[in-house]
Amino acid sequence: MSTAQVTSPATSTVDRTPKPSFAKGLFLGQTLSDLVMPYPLVAGEERARVDAAVASARDYLSTFDVWKAEEQGWVGDDVIRDLGERKLTGMFVDEQYGGLGLSQSGYCRVMEEFGYVDGTLAVVMGVHQSIGTKPLYLFGTDDQKARWLPDLAAGRKLAAFVLTEPNVGSDAYNLETWAERQADGSWLLNGEKRWIGNGDKDVLTVFARSDVGHVALIVEKGMDGLSTGPRFETLGLRANHLQRVHFKNVRVPAENLLGEPGDGFRIAMNTLNNGRMSMGTAITGGMKRFLELSVEHASTRKQFDRHLIDFEMVEEKLAWMAAQIYGLESTSYLTTGMVDAGVADFSMESAMTKVEASDRGWFALNRAFQIHGGEAYMNRHPLAKALRDFRIFPIFEGSNDVMRAYVALNGLKALSEDLPDVKSIKLSDPGRAFGELAPYVQGRINRTLRPERLRGAHPAFAGSVGRLAGQVSHLRAAAESALRQHGKKIQEKQLVQKRLAEVASGIYSQVAVISRASAVFARDGEPNSAASAAAEKTVAMNYLKKTEREVGRELRGLEVNDDKYVALIGRSVRDKGGYPFQL
Ligand SMILES: Cc1cc2nc3c(=O)[nH]c(=O)nc-3n(C[C@H](O)[C@H](O)[C@H](O)COP(=O)(O)OP(=O)(O)OC[C@H]3O[C@@H](n4cnc5c(N)ncnc54)[C@H](O)[C@@H]3O)c2cc1C
């Protein structure tokens, strides 16, 4: 597996001045080059630290027995202990609390190693760190950090993120678990949670509602009234403990409250925004493995007196996988680099990365499966296990369609606030329609759409940069038209939202690829694409072409589509309770 050439500047040198969101800028027709150029390539001291952590993870993971973990239904306390000794259970935790103190890019780079070896171990590590320890790391006071982080960083204790309930999945705002504030400042917690990774472990960040809004409370194993189980049996991730968690009058001390009363929902969402990035890189690692397994199989298996790899349709699948990995890797580490550079508003970028990773990872796995023929269908094959493990990624930590809607509505909201004539109309305001303003807008759209071109790209990408500017213009125009046409009802127009989100995501990933390749060419010189089919320029160009076509399709779909038929068929399917036609 190749070492990704990425990391970020050391935290101490980060400029913390608030920076705008690149993705929101796209909806406004802006290309905020300073946020994405130059690419956050590895440098100096941080590179050495990341490389050391990667080497340590690889060294340990070479001994990890995925099948033993699967059979015993848990990755193993010994594994957690060993990873803890290497501080790989506290990768982003500050050194003063016993962690490695890695940047977001560094942490995510190591998570790629976990994803390469085993989806389940990657999830267990992600639950403990990306979403379990993260709330404390981001929102804990010094006292709270000193109390819990050292054990968590060392793997002596494991953390859980406790949000989902039987009646509450994607709609996480409407929690039913209730926290009642007591006279002494403590909280009395009642409710039930389900599908909680590490739910039976040690330090649980529990999200609940209360009279003063949502709260995030640290609940510790052993507290009176806390019980777990029975454990869920799952399709994949069988070595991940997935638990029911019950709270019956659990008294949580005042000092276990994270943030302020009322901050709970914000803490949950910020944690997930942060956590989604490591899913992007863990899946990148998995995809690299799928590709390697496929190349190995296709190079050794013969049919029709030829190796499979010598058939064009097999080769095309391998090339597709390589290009998608390149795109995803570029996007994932651009997003983590932004976080390390102090960009505060990265929720759209992390959502786009998550969707891209989980969808592309699944499609790559499907191709790898196809190349392996029946062999991958055998239960003990690594791809069979990956198929079970990876299917959850488009669903958890923000289901992909919910993320698409989130991206589009955030972009549209930013745009609506930027339009002087409709500034006072908030998307959530009832009763006012943007549609009334349509005639004025048509002229305005034509006048304003001249976005700045992406600055700092290598000359090899001049054509792509030009076309990218066109895509950004088109996105802005399409977003504005959608706002004007549908008004407040845009919130219900999910097919429009989906297309806008896909366009923004496609533009973002092209920017990431141009940025990454430009930085690599500046560092190493431009590769001669004629000399090697695998040269970086070739794969970058190929990714850009493919994605440009996809963006074009989505943009056209905004104008010419079969949405009316979709709605009609959907209605009759709904009425009939299934397939409505008789032969
Ligand atoms: C293996 C596993 C591990 C998990 N680990 C944890 C954990 O550690 N902690 C935790 O708190 N939770 C955890 N979860 C829960 C997980 O986060 C939820 O499954 C996820 O949030 C989706 O909720 P849901 O499954 O109830 O689906 P629902 O919310 O019921 O949604 C089902 C589907 O409906 C569609 N949908 C829903 N809303 C919309 C919308 N607004 N627009 C369009 N489509 C929509 C989407 O296609 C979605 O996939 C885990 C789940 C699993 C299976």
The ligand as a Tripos MOL2 file, in Angstrom:
@<TRIPOS>MOLECULE
LIG
   53    58     1     0     0
SMALL
NO_CHARGES

@<TRIPOS>ATOM
      1 C1        -23.5960   -1.0440   12.5620 C.3       1 LIG1
      2 C2        -24.1740    0.2120   13.1030 C.ar      1 LIG1
      3 C3        -23.4400    0.9800   13.9880 C.ar      1 LIG1
      4 C4        -23.9850    2.1420   14.5500 C.ar      1 LIG1
      5 N1        -23.2840    2.8290   15.5040 N.ar      1 LIG1
      6 C5        -23.8840    3.8690   16.1410 C.ar      1 LIG1
      7 C6        -23.2440    4.5030   17.2550 C.ar      1 LIG1
      8 O1        -22.1500    4.1170   17.6690 O.2       1 LIG1
      9 N2        -23.9020    5.5170   17.8710 N.ar      1 LIG1
     10 C7        -25.1170    5.9620   17.4530 C.ar      1 LIG1
     11 O2        -25.6540    6.8920   18.0640 O.2       1 LIG1
     12 N3        -25.7400    5.3800   16.3990 N.ar      1 LIG1
     13 C8        -25.1670    4.3420   15.7410 C.ar      1 LIG1
     14 N4        -25.8040    3.7260   14.7000 N.ar      1 LIG1
     15 C9        -27.0770    4.2550   14.2250 C.3       1 LIG1
     16 C10       -26.9320    4.9840   12.9010 C.3       1 LIG1
     17 O3        -26.2810    6.1900   13.0980 O.3       1 LIG1
     18 C11       -28.3240    5.1040   12.2600 C.3       1 LIG1
     19 O4        -28.6170    3.8490   11.7260 O.3       1 LIG1
     20 C12       -28.3800    6.2000   11.2130 C.3       1 LIG1
     21 O5        -28.3240    7.4430   11.8290 O.3       1 LIG1
     22 C13       -29.6560    6.1400   10.3660 C.3       1 LIG1
     23 O6        -30.7810    6.0400   11.1760 O.3       1 LIG1
     24 P1        -31.8120    4.8530   10.9240 P.3       1 LIG1
     25 O7        -31.0530    3.6190   10.6990 O.co2     1 LIG1
     26 O8        -32.8000    4.8750   12.0060 O.co2     1 LIG1
     27 O9        -32.4870    5.1940    9.5410 O.3       1 LIG1
     28 P2        -33.7070    6.1990    9.2670 P.3       1 LIG1
     29 O10       -33.4550    7.5090    9.8700 O.co2     1 LIG1
     30 O11       -34.9710    5.4950    9.5850 O.co2     1 LIG1
     31 O12       -33.5790    6.3560    7.6960 O.3       1 LIG1
     32 C14       -33.6870    5.2390    6.7950 C.3       1 LIG1
     33 C15       -33.4650    5.7260    5.3890 C.3       1 LIG1
     34 O13       -34.4920    6.6400    5.0430 O.3       1 LIG1
     35 C16       -33.9990    7.6620    4.2140 C.3       1 LIG1
     36 N5        -34.2010    8.9600    4.8460 N.ar      1 LIG1
     37 C17       -34.3270    9.2700    6.1600 C.ar      1 LIG1
     38 N6        -34.5070   10.5890    6.3290 N.ar      1 LIG1
     39 C18       -34.5000   11.1440    5.0940 C.ar      1 LIG1
     40 C19       -34.6280   12.4640    4.5880 C.ar      1 LIG1
     41 N7        -34.7880   13.5190    5.3920 N.pl3     1 LIG1
     42 N8        -34.5400   12.6380    3.2610 N.ar      1 LIG1
     43 C20       -34.3550   11.6090    2.4200 C.ar      1 LIG1
     44 N9        -34.2170   10.3450    2.8430 N.ar      1 LIG1
     45 C21       -34.2860   10.1150    4.1530 C.ar      1 LIG1
     46 C22       -32.5150    7.3760    3.9990 C.3       1 LIG1
     47 O14       -32.3440    6.6240    2.8160 O.3       1 LIG1
     48 C23       -32.1700    6.5040    5.1840 C.3       1 LIG1
     49 O15       -31.0730    5.6580    4.9200 O.3       1 LIG1
     50 C24       -25.2790    2.5630   14.1480 C.ar      1 LIG1
     51 C25       -26.0060    1.8060   13.2370 C.ar      1 LIG1
     52 C26       -25.4900    0.6360   12.7360 C.ar      1 LIG1
     53 C27       -26.3360   -0.1820   11.8070 C.3       1 LIG1
@<TRIPOS>BOND
     1     1     2 1
     2     2     3 ar
     3     2    52 ar
     4     3     4 ar
     5     4     5 ar
     6     4    50 ar
     7     5     6 ar
     8     6     7 ar
     9     6    13 1
    10     7     8 2
    11     7     9 ar
    12     9    10 ar
    13    10    11 2
    14    10    12 ar
    15    12    13 ar
    16    13    14 ar
    17    14    15 1
    18    14    50 ar
    19    15    16 1
    20    16    17 1
    21    16    18 1
    22    18    19 1
    23    18    20 1
    24    20    21 1
    25    20    22 1
    26    22    23 1
    27    23    24 1
    28    24    25 2
    29    24    26 1
    30    24    27 1
    31    27    28 1
    32    28    29 2
    33    28    30 1
    34    28    31 1
    35    31    32 1
    36    32    33 1
    37    33    34 1
    38    33    48 1
    39    34    35 1
    40    35    36 1
    41    35    46 1
    42    36    37 ar
    43    36    45 ar
    44    37    38 ar
    45    38    39 ar
    46    39    40 ar
    47    39    45 ar
    48    40    41 1
    49    40    42 ar
    50    42    43 ar
    51    43    44 ar
    52    44    45 ar
    53    46    47 1
    54    46    48 1
    55    48    49 1
    56    50    51 ar
    57    51    52 ar
    58    52    53 1
@<TRIPOS>SUBSTRUCTURE
     1 LIG1         1 GROUP 0 **** ****
